Amino acid sequence: MDGGAVLTGDLVRLRTLGPADYATRWRWDNDPEVMRWLDDGHPEPFAEAVARFERQDPNSYANVSFGIEPREEERLIGFVRLRDAEPETGNAELDIYLGERDVWGRGYATDAMRVICRYGFDKMRLHRITLWVAAGNAAARRVYEKVGFVEEGRAREAFRRDGRWYDSILMGLLESDFIR
Ligand SMILES: CC(C)(COP(=O)(O)OP(=O)(O)OC[C@H]1O[C@@H](n2cnc3c(N)ncnc32)[C@H](O)[C@@H]1OP(=O)(O)O)[C@@H](O)C(=O)NCCC(=O)NCCS
């Protein structure tokens, strides 16, 4: 990976992450509204989160992470990555979230999805990108559908939130599905 690489979309910029971002990312991981539909694991002290970020951060073909910034300001608002990419199969899995709640609903996640999927197909030569989403996460499902993801399967009642079970939906995007 190019150090400090920047990818630009219509609304957002994707940039590499570093130690200056750890406090912000830890705050997001401890915001129950941001984590509502994500696996929030167990409470984690800042030092443990830093160690986790450091383990994750070296970008490689198999695991490439970016911070999301609005184009008009230098402010980290979210995180997106392609992980477990395999050159043999051309498959990779995608994670995205916007940790700053005040920017939800402005189209930033949709634009960030387009930028990272372009990167995956054009630069990494991927063939298929997948992700898992909780059935109750209507905003995320809408974002993925706007980019061309389709439902491929369901793990029934795999995710529990607020005393209810939700299916976990596997969605996939072939290069030919991609709505650039
Ligand atoms: C889900 C998330 C990524 C969406 O980001 P965003 O920048 O607000 O998304 P966008 O503005 O690009 O698009 C949101 C779309 O969902 C729609 N939407 C929002 N809330 C909705 C709801 N409750 N039901 C149905 N659609 C909804 C919006 O209308 C919009 O669609 P439209 O363009 O057709 O109007 C963001 O809210 C987030 O990171 N949430 C917390 C973490 C998370 O859930 N990540 C995904 C895990 S799989």
Ligand as a Chemical Component Dictionary entry (heavy atoms), coordinates in Angstrom:
data_LIG
# 
_chem_comp.id                   LIG 
_chem_comp.type                 NON-POLYMER 
_chem_comp.pdbx_formal_charge   0 
_chem_comp.three_letter_code    LIG 
# 
loop_
_chem_comp_atom.comp_id 
_chem_comp_atom.atom_id 
_chem_comp_atom.alt_atom_id 
_chem_comp_atom.type_symbol 
_chem_comp_atom.charge 
_chem_comp_atom.model_Cartn_x 
_chem_comp_atom.model_Cartn_y 
_chem_comp_atom.model_Cartn_z 
_chem_comp_atom.pdbx_ordinal 
LIG C1  C1  C 0 -25.601 2.663  8.469  1  
LIG C2  C2  C 0 -24.684 3.836  8.132  2  
LIG C3  C3  C 0 -23.381 3.281  7.540  3  
LIG C4  C4  C 0 -25.369 4.727  7.099  4  
LIG O1  O1  O 0 -24.542 5.842  6.809  5  
LIG P1  P1  P 0 -25.142 7.183  6.150  6  
LIG O2  O2  O 0 -24.006 8.041  5.687  7  
LIG O3  O3  O 0 -26.113 7.767  7.095  8  
LIG O4  O4  O 0 -25.893 6.569  4.867  9  
LIG P2  P2  P 0 -26.372 7.357  3.587  10 
LIG O5  O5  O 0 -26.742 8.762  3.974  11 
LIG O6  O6  O 0 -25.363 7.178  2.505  12 
LIG O7  O7  O 0 -27.669 6.526  3.150  13 
LIG C5  C5  C 0 -28.626 6.123  4.124  14 
LIG C6  C6  C 0 -29.843 5.579  3.388  15 
LIG O8  O8  O 0 -30.627 4.830  4.325  16 
LIG C7  C7  C 0 -31.912 5.385  4.410  17 
LIG N1  N1  N 0 -32.364 5.212  5.793  18 
LIG C8  C8  C 0 -31.910 5.838  6.899  19 
LIG N2  N2  N 0 -32.564 5.369  7.986  20 
LIG C9  C9  C 0 -33.427 4.420  7.527  21 
LIG C10 C10 C 0 -34.383 3.588  8.152  22 
LIG N3  N3  N 0 -34.550 3.597  9.485  23 
LIG N4  N4  N 0 -35.109 2.748  7.385  24 
LIG C11 C11 C 0 -34.927 2.699  6.044  25 
LIG N5  N5  N 0 -34.021 3.479  5.381  26 
LIG C12 C12 C 0 -33.298 4.326  6.128  27 
LIG C13 C13 C 0 -31.736 6.821  3.998  28 
LIG O9  O9  O 0 -32.972 7.401  3.582  29 
LIG C14 C14 C 0 -30.733 6.664  2.855  30 
LIG O10 O10 O 0 -31.345 6.148  1.689  31 
LIG P3  P3  P 0 -31.820 7.121  0.463  32 
LIG O11 O11 O 0 -30.562 7.756  -0.077 33 
LIG O12 O12 O 0 -32.469 6.199  -0.478 34 
LIG O13 O13 O 0 -32.721 8.153  1.058  35 
LIG C15 C15 C 0 -24.389 4.693  9.388  36 
LIG O14 O14 O 0 -25.589 5.138  9.931  37 
LIG C16 C16 C 0 -23.611 3.928  10.456 38 
LIG O15 O15 O 0 -22.395 3.803  10.354 39 
LIG N6  N6  N 0 -24.309 3.394  11.502 40 
LIG C17 C17 C 0 -23.679 2.718  12.630 41 
LIG C18 C18 C 0 -22.842 1.497  12.296 42 
LIG C19 C19 C 0 -23.486 0.531  11.331 43 
LIG O16 O16 O 0 -24.615 0.147  11.522 44 
LIG N7  N7  N 0 -22.714 0.118  10.306 45 
LIG C20 C20 C 0 -23.139 -0.887 9.355  46 
LIG C21 C21 C 0 -22.935 -2.226 9.963  47 
LIG S1  S1  S 0 -23.333 -3.570 8.868  48 
# 
loop_
_chem_comp_bond.comp_id 
_chem_comp_bond.atom_id_1 
_chem_comp_bond.atom_id_2 
_chem_comp_bond.value_order 
_chem_comp_bond.pdbx_ordinal 
LIG C1  C2  SING 1  
LIG C2  C3  SING 2  
LIG C2  C4  SING 3  
LIG C2  C15 SING 4  
LIG C4  O1  SING 5  
LIG O1  P1  SING 6  
LIG P1  O2  DOUB 7  
LIG P1  O3  SING 8  
LIG P1  O4  SING 9  
LIG O4  P2  SING 10 
LIG P2  O5  DOUB 11 
LIG P2  O6  SING 12 
LIG P2  O7  SING 13 
LIG O7  C5  SING 14 
LIG C5  C6  SING 15 
LIG C6  O8  SING 16 
LIG C6  C14 SING 17 
LIG O8  C7  SING 18 
LIG C7  N1  SING 19 
LIG C7  C13 SING 20 
LIG N1  C8  SING 21 
LIG N1  C12 SING 22 
LIG C8  N2  DOUB 23 
LIG N2  C9  SING 24 
LIG C9  C10 SING 25 
LIG C9  C12 DOUB 26 
LIG C10 N3  SING 27 
LIG C10 N4  DOUB 28 
LIG N4  C11 SING 29 
LIG C11 N5  DOUB 30 
LIG N5  C12 SING 31 
LIG C13 O9  SING 32 
LIG C13 C14 SING 33 
LIG C14 O10 SING 34 
LIG O10 P3  SING 35 
LIG P3  O11 DOUB 36 
LIG P3  O12 SING 37 
LIG P3  O13 SING 38 
LIG C15 O14 SING 39 
LIG C15 C16 SING 40 
LIG C16 O15 DOUB 41 
LIG C16 N6  SING 42 
LIG N6  C17 SING 43 
LIG C17 C18 SING 44 
LIG C18 C19 SING 45 
LIG C19 O16 DOUB 46 
LIG C19 N7  SING 47 
LIG N7  C20 SING 48 
LIG C20 C21 SING 49 
LIG C21 S1  SING 50 
# 
